[in-house]
Amino acid sequence: MKTYTFSNWIESSGGPFVIIEKKFAPLWGGTNGYPSDFDLACRTSNYIEEISTTNTTALILGDEPLRTLVAYSDDHNLIVRWRWATSEED
C-alpha cells in the first residue's frame, strides 16, 4: 500500500475550484475581460472539466464548493473532495 502525504483542506464560499500549474498562475485572468477566465470556469457544467483560457489551460472542479485536498506520493497525485464523510478521520 502506498504512503501518501496530505495537504491541508482547501475551502471556498462558493464557485468553482480552479487548478492550474503554479508557473501559469500569473496568466490566470480572473474577472478581467469578457468573457473572463472566471466566467469560463463558472460556465462548466460537469463535476470536473478542462477549459482553455486566453493564456493557458485549467482544470475546473465544479458542482458545489466541496472541501478539497491533495494527496501525493512519489508517483501519484490524488485530488480528494469531501462529499459524504462525517469527520476528517472518516
NUDREN-181030 format. One record per atom (N, C-alpha, C): residue number from 1; chain; atom name; x, y, z negated. Coordinates in steps of 0.05 Angstrom, whole numbers, plus 32768, in hexadecimal, padded with zeros to 4 digits. Example, Ala and Ser with C-alpha at 12.3 -4.5 7.8 and 13.67 -1.06 7.14 Angstrom:
[r 1 "A" "N" [8108 7F8E 7F64]]
[r 1 "A" "CA" [80F6 7FA6 7F64]]
[r 1 "A" "C" [8108 7FBE 7F64]]
[r 2 "A" "N" [8101 7FD3 7F72]]
[r 2 "A" "CA" [8111 7FEB 7F71]]
[r 2 "A" "C" [8102 8001 7F63]]
end
This chain:
[r 1 "A" "N" [8011 7FE8 8000]]
[r 1 "A" "CA" [8000 8000 8000]]
[r 1 "A" "C" [8012 8019 8000]]
[r 2 "A" "N" [800B 802C 8010]]
[r 2 "A" "CA" [801A 8045 8013]]
[r 2 "A" "C" [8017 8056 7FFA]]
[r 3 "A" "N" [802B 8066 7FF4]]
[r 3 "A" "CA" [8029 807A 7FDF]]
[r 3 "A" "C" [8025 8095 7FEC]]
[r 4 "A" "N" [8011 80A3 7FE3]]
[r 4 "A" "CA" [800A 80BD 7FEF]]
[r 4 "A" "C" [800F 80D3 7FDA]]
[r 5 "A" "N" [8017 80EA 7FE4]]
[r 5 "A" "CA" [8018 8103 7FD4]]
[r 5 "A" "C" [8000 8113 7FDC]]
[r 6 "A" "N" [7FF3 811F 7FC8]]
[r 6 "A" "CA" [7FDA 812E 7FCE]]
[r 6 "A" "C" [7FDE 814C 7FC9]]
[r 7 "A" "N" [7FD4 815C 7FDC]]
[r 7 "A" "CA" [7FD4 8179 7FD8]]
[r 7 "A" "C" [7FBF 8180 7FC3]]
[r 8 "A" "N" [7FBD 819A 7FBC]]
[r 8 "A" "CA" [7FA7 81A3 7FAB]]
[r 8 "A" "C" [7F8E 81A4 7FBD]]
[r 9 "A" "N" [7F77 81A4 7FAF]]
[r 9 "A" "CA" [7F5E 81A7 7FBE]]
[r 9 "A" "C" [7F5C 81C3 7FC9]]
[r 10 "A" "N" [7F52 81C5 7FE2]]
[r 10 "A" "CA" [7F4E 81DE 7FEF]]
[r 10 "A" "C" [7F2F 81E2 7FF1]]
[r 11 "A" "N" [7F26 81F9 7FEA]]
[r 11 "A" "CA" [7F09 81FE 7FEB]]
[r 11 "A" "C" [7F03 8219 7FF8]]
[r 12 "A" "N" [7EEB 821B 8003]]
[r 12 "A" "CA" [7EE2 8235 800E]]
[r 12 "A" "C" [7EC6 823A 8005]]
[r 13 "A" "N" [7EBD 8252 8009]]
[r 13 "A" "CA" [7EA2 8259 8001]]
[r 13 "A" "C" [7E8F 8255 8018]]
[r 14 "A" "N" [7E99 824B 802E]]
[r 14 "A" "CA" [7E88 8247 8046]]
[r 14 "A" "C" [7E98 824A 805F]]
[r 15 "A" "N" [7E8C 8242 8075]]
[r 15 "A" "CA" [7E9A 8243 808E]]
[r 15 "A" "C" [7EAC 822B 8093]]
[r 16 "A" "N" [7EB7 822A 80AB]]
[r 16 "A" "CA" [7EC7 8213 80B3]]
[r 16 "A" "C" [7EE3 8215 80A7]]
[r 17 "A" "N" [7EF0 81FD 80A3]]
[r 17 "A" "CA" [7F0C 81FC 809D]]
[r 17 "A" "C" [7F1B 81FC 80B7]]
[r 18 "A" "N" [7F30 820C 80B8]]
[r 18 "A" "CA" [7F41 820E 80D0]]
[r 18 "A" "C" [7F5C 8202 80CA]]
[r 19 "A" "N" [7F64 81EE 80DA]]
[r 19 "A" "CA" [7F7E 81E1 80D6]]
[r 19 "A" "C" [7F8F 81E8 80EF]]
[r 20 "A" "N" [7FA6 81F4 80E9]]
[r 20 "A" "CA" [7FB7 81FD 80FF]]
[r 20 "A" "C" [7FD4 81F9 80F5]]
[r 21 "A" "N" [7FE6 81F3 8108]]
[r 21 "A" "CA" [8002 81F1 8100]]
[r 21 "A" "C" [800C 820B 80F4]]
[r 22 "A" "N" [801C 8209 80DF]]
[r 22 "A" "CA" [8026 8221 80D1]]
[r 22 "A" "C" [8034 8234 80E4]]
[r 23 "A" "N" [8043 822A 80F7]]
[r 23 "A" "CA" [8052 823C 8109]]
[r 23 "A" "C" [803F 824C 811B]]
[r 24 "A" "N" [8026 8242 811F]]
[r 24 "A" "CA" [8013 8250 8130]]
[r 24 "A" "C" [7FFF 8261 8120]]
[r 25 "A" "N" [8000 825F 8106]]
[r 25 "A" "CA" [7FED 826E 80F5]]
[r 25 "A" "C" [7FED 828C 80FB]]
[r 26 "A" "N" [8004 8299 8100]]
[r 26 "A" "CA" [8003 82B6 8106]]
[r 26 "A" "C" [7FF4 82BC 8120]]
[r 27 "A" "N" [7FF0 82A8 8131]]
[r 27 "A" "CA" [7FE1 82AC 814A]]
[r 27 "A" "C" [7FC3 82AA 8148]]
[r 28 "A" "N" [7FBA 82A0 8130]]
[r 28 "A" "CA" [7F9D 829D 812C]]
[r 28 "A" "C" [7F91 82B9 812B]]
[r 29 "A" "N" [7F7E 82BF 813C]]
[r 29 "A" "CA" [7F73 82DA 813F]]
[r 29 "A" "C" [7F5E 82E2 812B]]
[r 30 "A" "N" [7F55 82CF 811A]]
[r 30 "A" "CA" [7F41 82D6 8105]]
[r 30 "A" "C" [7F28 82E0 8112]]
[r 31 "A" "N" [7F1E 82F7 8109]]
[r 31 "A" "CA" [7F05 8302 8112]]
[r 31 "A" "C" [7F0A 8318 8128]]
[r 32 "A" "N" [7F22 831B 8131]]
[r 32 "A" "CA" [7F28 832F 8146]]
[r 32 "A" "C" [7F20 8324 8161]]
[r 33 "A" "N" [7F15 8336 8171]]
[r 33 "A" "CA" [7F0E 832F 818D]]
[r 33 "A" "C" [7EF2 8323 818F]]
[r 34 "A" "N" [7EEA 8320 81A9]]
[r 34 "A" "CA" [7ED0 8313 81AE]]
[r 34 "A" "C" [7ED2 8300 81C5]]
[r 35 "A" "N" [7ECC 82E6 81C2]]
[r 35 "A" "CA" [7EC7 82DB 81A8]]
[r 35 "A" "C" [7EE0 82D8 8198]]
[r 36 "A" "N" [7EDF 82DC 817F]]
[r 36 "A" "CA" [7EF6 82D9 816E]]
[r 36 "A" "C" [7EFC 82BC 8169]]
[r 37 "A" "N" [7F15 82B6 815F]]
[r 37 "A" "CA" [7F1C 829B 8158]]
[r 37 "A" "C" [7F09 8290 8143]]
[r 38 "A" "N" [7F01 82A1 8130]]
[r 38 "A" "CA" [7EEE 8299 811C]]
[r 38 "A" "C" [7ED3 8292 8128]]
[r 39 "A" "N" [7ECA 82A3 813B]]
[r 39 "A" "CA" [7EB0 829D 8149]]
[r 39 "A" "C" [7EB1 8281 8156]]
[r 40 "A" "N" [7EC8 827B 8164]]
[r 40 "A" "CA" [7ECB 8261 8171]]
[r 40 "A" "C" [7ECA 824B 815C]]
[r 41 "A" "N" [7ED7 824E 8145]]
[r 41 "A" "CA" [7ED7 823A 8130]]
[r 41 "A" "C" [7EBB 8236 8126]]
[r 42 "A" "N" [7EAB 824B 8122]]
[r 42 "A" "CA" [7E90 8249 8118]]
[r 42 "A" "C" [7E7D 823C 812C]]
[r 43 "A" "N" [7E83 823C 8145]]
[r 43 "A" "CA" [7E72 8231 8159]]
[r 43 "A" "C" [7E74 8212 815B]]
[r 44 "A" "N" [7E87 8207 814D]]
[r 44 "A" "CA" [7E8A 81EA 814E]]
[r 44 "A" "C" [7E72 81DD 8141]]
[r 45 "A" "N" [7E6B 81C6 814B]]
[r 45 "A" "CA" [7E53 81B8 8140]]
[r 45 "A" "C" [7E59 819C 8136]]
[r 46 "A" "N" [7E72 8194 8139]]
[r 46 "A" "CA" [7E79 8179 8130]]
[r 46 "A" "C" [7E87 817A 8115]]
[r 47 "A" "N" [7E89 8163 8108]]
[r 47 "A" "CA" [7E97 8161 80EE]]
[r 47 "A" "C" [7EB4 8169 80F0]]
[r 48 "A" "N" [7EC1 8162 8107]]
[r 48 "A" "CA" [7EDC 8169 810D]]
[r 48 "A" "C" [7EDE 816F 812B]]
[r 49 "A" "N" [7EEB 8185 8132]]
[r 49 "A" "CA" [7EEC 818C 814E]]
[r 49 "A" "C" [7F05 819D 8153]]
[r 50 "A" "N" [7F10 819A 816B]]
[r 50 "A" "CA" [7F27 81A9 8173]]
[r 50 "A" "C" [7F1D 81C0 8185]]
[r 51 "A" "N" [7F28 81D8 8180]]
[r 51 "A" "CA" [7F21 81EF 8191]]
[r 51 "A" "C" [7F3B 81FB 819C]]
[r 52 "A" "N" [7F39 8207 81B3]]
[r 52 "A" "CA" [7F4F 8216 81BF]]
[r 52 "A" "C" [7F48 8233 81BD]]
[r 53 "A" "N" [7F5B 8242 81B1]]
[r 53 "A" "CA" [7F58 825F 81AE]]
[r 53 "A" "C" [7F69 826C 81C3]]
[r 54 "A" "N" [7F6A 8286 81C3]]
[r 54 "A" "CA" [7F7A 8294 81D6]]
[r 54 "A" "C" [7F98 828D 81D3]]
[r 55 "A" "N" [7FA0 8289 81BA]]
[r 55 "A" "CA" [7FBD 8285 81B4]]
[r 55 "A" "C" [7FC6 8269 81AD]]
[r 56 "A" "N" [7FB3 8258 81A5]]
[r 56 "A" "CA" [7FBC 823E 819B]]
[r 56 "A" "C" [7FA4 822B 819A]]
[r 57 "A" "N" [7FA8 8214 818F]]
[r 57 "A" "CA" [7F92 8200 818B]]
[r 57 "A" "C" [7F8F 81FB 816D]]
[r 58 "A" "N" [7F77 81F8 8164]]
[r 58 "A" "CA" [7F72 81F4 8147]]
[r 58 "A" "C" [7F5F 81DD 8143]]
[r 59 "A" "N" [7F62 81CF 812D]]
[r 59 "A" "CA" [7F4F 81BA 8125]]
[r 59 "A" "C" [7F3B 81C6 8111]]
[r 60 "A" "N" [7F22 81C3 8116]]
[r 60 "A" "CA" [7F0D 81CF 8106]]
[r 60 "A" "C" [7EFE 81B9 80F7]]
[r 61 "A" "N" [7EFD 81BB 80DC]]
[r 61 "A" "CA" [7EED 81A9 80CC]]
[r 61 "A" "C" [7ED3 81B8 80C6]]
[r 62 "A" "N" [7EBE 81B0 80D3]]
[r 62 "A" "CA" [7EA5 81BE 80D1]]
[r 62 "A" "C" [7E93 81B1 80BC]]
[r 63 "A" "N" [7E79 81B3 80C2]]
[r 63 "A" "CA" [7E64 81A9 80B1]]
[r 63 "A" "C" [7E60 81BB 8099]]
[r 64 "A" "N" [7E68 81B3 8082]]
[r 64 "A" "CA" [7E64 81C3 806A]]
[r 64 "A" "C" [7E7E 81C8 805C]]
[r 65 "A" "N" [7E80 81DC 804A]]
[r 65 "A" "CA" [7E99 81E2 803D]]
[r 65 "A" "C" [7EA1 81CE 8028]]
[r 66 "A" "N" [7EAB 81B7 8030]]
[r 66 "A" "CA" [7EB3 81A2 801E]]
[r 66 "A" "C" [7ECF 81A6 8013]]
[r 67 "A" "N" [7ED4 819F 7FFA]]
[r 67 "A" "CA" [7EEF 819F 7FEF]]
[r 67 "A" "C" [7F00 818D 8001]]
[r 68 "A" "N" [7F18 8196 8006]]
[r 68 "A" "CA" [7F2A 8188 8019]]
[r 68 "A" "C" [7F46 8187 800D]]
[r 69 "A" "N" [7F54 8171 8012]]
[r 69 "A" "CA" [7F71 816F 800B]]
[r 69 "A" "C" [7F7F 815F 8020]]
[r 70 "A" "N" [7F9A 8161 8020]]
[r 70 "A" "CA" [7FAA 8151 8032]]
[r 70 "A" "C" [7FB9 813D 8022]]
[r 71 "A" "N" [7FB8 8124 802A]]
[r 71 "A" "CA" [7FC8 810E 801E]]
[r 71 "A" "C" [7FDD 8107 8033]]
[r 72 "A" "N" [7FF6 8106 802A]]
[r 72 "A" "CA" [800B 8100 803E]]
[r 72 "A" "C" [801F 80EC 8033]]
[r 73 "A" "N" [802A 80DC 8045]]
[r 73 "A" "CA" [803F 80C9 803E]]
[r 73 "A" "C" [8055 80CE 8053]]
[r 74 "A" "N" [8068 80BC 8054]]
[r 74 "A" "CA" [807E 80BF 8067]]
[r 74 "A" "C" [8075 80BF 8084]]
[r 75 "A" "N" [8060 80B0 808A]]
[r 75 "A" "CA" [8059 80AD 80A6]]
[r 75 "A" "C" [803B 80B3 80AB]]
[r 76 "A" "N" [802C 80BC 8098]]
[r 76 "A" "CA" [8010 80C2 809C]]
[r 76 "A" "C" [8008 80DC 808E]]
[r 77 "A" "N" [7FF5 80EB 809A]]
[r 77 "A" "CA" [7FE8 8101 808D]]
[r 77 "A" "C" [7FCA 80FB 808F]]
[r 78 "A" "N" [7FBC 80FE 8079]]
[r 78 "A" "CA" [7F9F 80FA 8078]]
[r 78 "A" "C" [7F92 8113 806E]]
[r 79 "A" "N" [7F7C 811A 807B]]
[r 79 "A" "CA" [7F6B 8130 8071]]
[r 79 "A" "C" [7F54 8123 8062]]
[r 80 "A" "N" [7F51 812A 8049]]
[r 80 "A" "CA" [7F3D 811E 8037]]
[r 80 "A" "C" [7F29 8134 8030]]
[r 81 "A" "N" [7F0F 812E 8035]]
[r 81 "A" "CA" [7EFA 8141 802F]]
[r 81 "A" "C" [7EE8 8135 8019]]
[r 82 "A" "N" [7EE1 8144 8005]]
[r 82 "A" "CA" [7ED1 813B 7FEF]]
[r 82 "A" "C" [7EB4 813E 7FF7]]
[r 83 "A" "N" [7EA7 8127 7FFA]]
[r 83 "A" "CA" [7E8B 8128 8002]]
[r 83 "A" "C" [7E79 811B 7FEE]]
[r 84 "A" "N" [7E80 8104 7FE2]]
[r 84 "A" "CA" [7E6D 80F6 7FD0]]
[r 84 "A" "C" [7E79 80EC 7FB6]]
[r 85 "A" "N" [7E90 80F5 7FAE]]
[r 85 "A" "CA" [7E9C 80EC 7F95]]
[r 85 "A" "C" [7E92 80FC 7F7E]]
[r 86 "A" "N" [7E8F 80EF 7F67]]
[r 86 "A" "CA" [7E84 80FD 7F4F]]
[r 86 "A" "C" [7E9A 810C 7F40]]
[r 87 "A" "N" [7EB4 8104 7F45]]
[r 87 "A" "CA" [7ECA 8111 7F37]]
[r 87 "A" "C" [7EE3 810E 7F49]]
[r 88 "A" "N" [7EF8 811E 7F42]]
[r 88 "A" "CA" [7F11 811C 7F51]]
[r 88 "A" "C" [7F1D 8100 7F4F]]
[r 89 "A" "N" [7F1A 80F3 7F38]]
[r 89 "A" "CA" [7F25 80D8 7F34]]
[r 89 "A" "C" [7F18 80C4 7F46]]
[r 90 "A" "N" [7EFE 80C7 7F4B]]
[r 90 "A" "CA" [7EEF 80B4 7F5C]]
[r 90 "A" "C" [7EF9 80B7 7F79]]
end
